[in-house]
């Protein structure tokens, strides 16, 4: 080990060590082909070595302290927080899809209306889950839309069932028979 100060690299004390590269010899006549560099300043630190803390109250010229309350600058809007990533509850999306299938399919052929009650229940469960943990899920509107479409489809299913039941009751009671028809001939009235 050498007898140098701690924190100074080998050769930083100006002494030549064995095995160190030799500086090139100056040309004859004493003129040097390269410009002389001034000696390093005393407060200069080599990168990678521990830096000395600045003196108390010292501030680098040209810099101003950042305001402690925030980054308010005249003429500039305040910084906005970063947008939250969307975290969607799967049940809400399922309710929306079921509600769309129930209404769109119900208009075309009527049978998909039977999916309406499932959309209603799934949407209600999803809304309850979203309301139980506020701020966790971001798709409450999808759950609400699925639930509303499920309610509409369920009401249409109930109306269709009531209409079919009405036709069956009228049909079995003989309400569709013509009173003037006696099985073969028409009565002239």
C-alpha positions in Angstrom: 0.0 0.0 0.0 1.2 3.5 -0.7 1.5 6.3 1.9 -1.0 8.7 0.3 -4.1 10.3 1.6 -7.3 8.3 1.7 -9.6 9.1 -1.2 -6.8 10.1 -3.7 -6.2 7.7 -6.6 -2.8 6.3 -7.4 -0.7 9.0 -9.1 -3.0 11.9 -8.1 -0.4 13.2 -5.7 1.9 14.1 -8.6 4.5 11.4 -8.0 5.5 9.0 -10.8 5.0 5.4 -10.0 6.7 2.4 -11.6 4.5 1.1 -14.4 2.7 4.4 -15.0 2.7 5.6 -18.6 5.5 8.1 -19.4 4.5 11.5 -20.8 5.8 12.2 -24.3 9.1 14.0 -24.5 8.9 17.7 -25.7 10.5 18.4 -29.1 13.9 19.8 -29.3 14.1 23.6 -28.7 11.8 23.6 -25.7 8.5 24.3 -27.6 5.7 22.1 -26.7 3.3 20.9 -29.6 0.2 21.0 -27.4 -1.2 23.8 -25.3 -0.5 23.9 -21.6 -3.6 23.2 -19.5 -4.1 25.2 -16.3 -3.8 23.2 -13.1 -7.1 21.9 -11.8 -9.0 24.1 -9.4 -9.0 23.1 -5.8 -12.7 22.5 -5.5 -12.7 20.3 -8.6 -13.6 16.6 -7.9 -13.0 13.7 -10.3 -16.2 12.1 -11.4 -16.9 8.9 -9.4 -15.2 10.2 -6.3 -17.1 11.4 -3.3 -18.2 15.0 -3.7 -17.7 17.6 -0.9 -20.9 19.2 0.3 -21.2 22.9 -0.7 -20.7 25.5 2.0 -23.7 26.5 4.0 -25.8 29.1 2.2 -23.9 28.6 -1.1 -26.0 28.7 -4.3 -24.7 28.1 -7.9 -24.7 31.4 -9.8 -27.7 31.8 -12.2 -29.9 29.3 -10.4 -32.9 30.2 -8.2 -34.4 28.1 -5.5 -37.5 26.2 -6.5 -40.6 27.5 -4.7 -41.4 25.3 -1.6 -45.2 25.5 -2.1 -45.3 24.1 -5.6 -44.3 24.9 -9.2 -46.6 28.0 -9.6 -45.2 30.1 -12.4 -47.0 33.2 -13.7 -48.5 32.5 -17.1 -48.3 28.7 -16.8 -51.0 26.3 -15.8 -50.3 24.1 -12.7 -49.0 20.7 -13.5 -51.7 18.0 -13.9 -51.5 14.6 -12.3 -50.7 11.6 -14.5 -53.9 9.8 -15.7 -54.8 6.7 -13.8 -54.7 3.5 -15.8 -58.2 2.1 -16.4 -59.1 -0.8 -14.2 -62.3 -2.4 -15.5 -64.5 -4.9 -13.8 -65.3 -7.9 -16.0 -68.8 -8.2 -14.7 -69.7 -4.7 -15.9 -68.5 -5.5 -19.4 -70.4 -8.8 -19.4 -73.6 -7.0 -18.4 -73.2 -4.5 -21.2 -72.7 -7.2 -23.8 -75.7 -9.2 -22.5 -77.9 -6.1 -22.5 -76.9 -5.3 -26.1 -77.5 -8.9 -27.2 -80.9 -8.9 -25.5 -82.1 -5.7 -27.1 -80.6 -6.0 -30.5 -81.3 -9.7 -30.9 -84.8 -9.2 -29.4 -85.7 -6.7 -32.1 -84.6 -9.1 -34.8 -86.1 -12.4 -33.7 -87.4 -12.1 -30.1 -85.5 -15.1 -28.6 -82.5 -13.2 -27.3 -84.8 -11.2 -25.1 -84.5 -14.1 -22.7 -81.0 -12.9 -21.9 -82.3 -9.6 -20.5 -82.8 -10.8 -16.9 -79.2 -12.1 -16.8 -78.0 -8.7 -18.0 -80.0 -7.0 -15.3 -78.7 -9.3 -12.5 -75.1 -9.2 -13.8 -75.2 -5.4 -14.1 -76.6 -5.0 -10.6 -73.9 -7.2 -9.1 -71.2 -5.3 -10.9 -72.5 -1.9 -9.7 -72.6 -3.2 -6.1 -69.0 -4.4 -6.5 -67.9 -1.1 -7.9 -69.7 0.9 -5.2 -68.2 -1.3 -2.5 -64.7 -0.3 -3.5 -64.8 3.3 -4.8 -61.9 4.3 -7.0 -60.8 0.7 -7.7 -63.0 0.1 -10.8 -63.5 2.7 -13.6 -66.5 1.2 -15.6 -69.5 1.9 -13.5 -71.3 3.3 -16.5 -70.9 0.0 -18.4 -72.5 -1.8 -15.5 -75.4 0.7 -15.4 -76.0 0.6 -19.1 -76.0 -3.2 -19.1 -78.4 -3.2 -16.1 -80.8 -0.7 -17.8 -80.8 -2.7 -21.1 -81.5 -5.8 -19.1 -84.4 -4.2 -17.3 -85.9 -3.0 -20.7 -85.4 -6.5 -22.2 -87.0 -8.1 -19.1 -90.0 -5.8 -19.3 -90.4 -6.7 -23.0 -90.2 -10.4 -22.1 -92.9 -10.0 -19.4 -95.1 -8.1 -21.8 -94.6 -10.8 -24.5 -95.4 -13.6 -21.9 -98.6 -11.7 -20.8 -99.6 -11.2 -24.5 -99.2 -14.9 -25.2 -101.1 -15.8 -22.1 -103.9 -13.4 -23.1 -104.2 -15.0 -26.6 -104.3 -18.5 -25.0 -107.0 -17.6 -22.6 -109.1 -16.0 -25.4 -108.5 -18.9 -27.6 -109.5 -21.6 -25.1 -112.6 -19.7 -24.1 -113.8 -19.6 -27.6 -113.3 -15.9 -28.1 -111.9 -16.4 -31.7 -114.9 -18.3 -32.9 -117.4 -16.6 -35.2 -120.9 -16.6 -33.6 -122.5 -16.7 -37.0 -120.6 -19.8 -38.1 -122.3 -23.1 -37.4 -120.0 -25.5 -39.0 -120.8 -25.4 -42.6 -123.1 -22.6 -43.6 -123.0 -18.9 -43.1 -126.0 -17.3 -41.6 -127.1 -14.4 -43.4 -127.8 -11.6 -41.1 
